[in-house]
Amino acid sequence: MPLVRLDCTKCGRPHDPGRVLNLCECGGPLFARYDLDRAAKDMRPGHLALREPTLWRYDNVLPVEDPDDRISLGEGFTPLLAAPRLGHLLGLPRVFIKDEGGNPTGSFKARGLSLAISMAKALGATDVCLPSAGNAGSALAAYAARAGLAAHVFVPRDVPRVFVMETEAYGGAVRTVDGLITDAGKACAEQARASGWYECATLKEPYRVEGKKTMGYEIAEQMGWKLPDAILYPTGGGTGLIGMWKAFEEMEAMGFVGPGRPRMYAVQSDGCAPIVKAFAEGREDAPMWENARTLAHGLRVPKALGDFLMLRVLHQSHGAGVAVSDQEIVQGVKDAASSEGIFMCPEGGACVAALRKLKASGHVSPDDTVVLFNTGTGLKYVDAMAPLW
Ligand SMILES: Cc1ncc(COP(=O)(O)O)c(C=O)c1O
């Protein structure tokens, strides 16, 4: 495991990874850096087939030193499913769905929290906390239970009840907060400071993004080390978008892929689309989105710490932001379910709706190979979607 240091994504300052860390002194998120020459020697694409079917198959570019420190429930290496019937519906013959619904705790949040909790435990933390729209909280609590750590989760008061029950079932303490995830984030940070808990909010600790980046490695491996033309990602805090981009850079440095990159599309709800708006306005950061509302709770992030990183990815990849309505999101869920047998979370449905828009606007053409993300199971959102069903 060739982790060598953590670099600040804002000021570039290097940090020693041997202790629990949050942001750089300048406020920038930290990125793990590896000895990629060594990783490239130990992790040849041709040999990966024999490795375990979880994200830990890429352990040469993950930060956990000792395999005994892994806190795992079998996360990652999810199916990349050809979706010809959905593709036919949209007029796009080469559509694939990266289906994250089968992850432990039912969403892609398992990836990041497996890494964050493994590192938190290895570095000596006893209590972990984060603000959540639901899925991150239950994943934190599940991995904390497996690690024997105490989990504290701060959620908006209107979070679907299933997430509270699930988190509490894993032994996590849930605090509901009036307002949005940004308000929950403030309460969480205050309590973490007062109690000495390790804060694992999106991009505030360095390792969730390392778990999420494995989605980029998986897409490359599952496509025979040829990246698709376009990737659609439902974007809240943006760790997956940022993580996959990091993965592509690492893979190029190791010689696994060439310099070509997919166009990255950040999909948001038109009730909360700060990244879409900021990109359209050519900004380098995204101001707070007022009165955020959408039934896709994971997309209801009015201000993200990693806004500048997401916007950079959209620019560098020649991608864009796409906003869709809640009604279109529900139609997207229905389309994926009836054509491909996948009951998506609303965030996944948003990607189906966004792909329809990108086809209509000419951003995506029938020649393109497209990967869209379903980031979780729809089963936890039945009540949330019911009013628009
Ligand atoms: C199902 C689902 N999809 C997408 C997202 C957004 O993910 P990110 O914050 O990494 O952008 C979330 C976040 O809560 C989520 O729960």
PDBQT file of the ligand as one rigid body, heavy atoms in Angstrom, charges set to zero:
ROOT
HETATM    1  C1  LIG A 401     -28.577   7.801  -3.328  1.00  0.00    +0.000 C 
HETATM    2  C2  LIG A 401     -27.669   8.994  -3.409  1.00  0.00    +0.000 A 
HETATM    3  N1  LIG A 401     -27.253   9.402  -4.610  1.00  0.00    +0.000 NA
HETATM    4  C3  LIG A 401     -26.434  10.474  -4.749  1.00  0.00    +0.000 A 
HETATM    5  C4  LIG A 401     -26.027  11.210  -3.650  1.00  0.00    +0.000 A 
HETATM    6  C5  LIG A 401     -25.104  12.366  -3.849  1.00  0.00    +0.000 C 
HETATM    7  O1  LIG A 401     -23.798  11.925  -3.616  1.00  0.00    +0.000 OA
HETATM    8  P1  LIG A 401     -22.571  12.909  -3.439  1.00  0.00    +0.000 P 
HETATM    9  O2  LIG A 401     -22.826  13.654  -2.169  1.00  0.00    +0.000 OA
HETATM   10  O3  LIG A 401     -21.363  12.047  -3.391  1.00  0.00    +0.000 OA
HETATM   11  O4  LIG A 401     -22.562  13.819  -4.615  1.00  0.00    +0.000 OA
HETATM   12  C6  LIG A 401     -26.442  10.822  -2.367  1.00  0.00    +0.000 A 
HETATM   13  C7  LIG A 401     -26.015  11.575  -1.181  1.00  0.00    +0.000 C 
HETATM   14  O5  LIG A 401     -26.609  11.557  -0.151  1.00  0.00    +0.000 OA
HETATM   15  C8  LIG A 401     -27.281   9.683  -2.245  1.00  0.00    +0.000 A 
HETATM   16  O6  LIG A 401     -27.709   9.256  -1.042  1.00  0.00    +0.000 OA
ENDROOT
TORSDOF 0
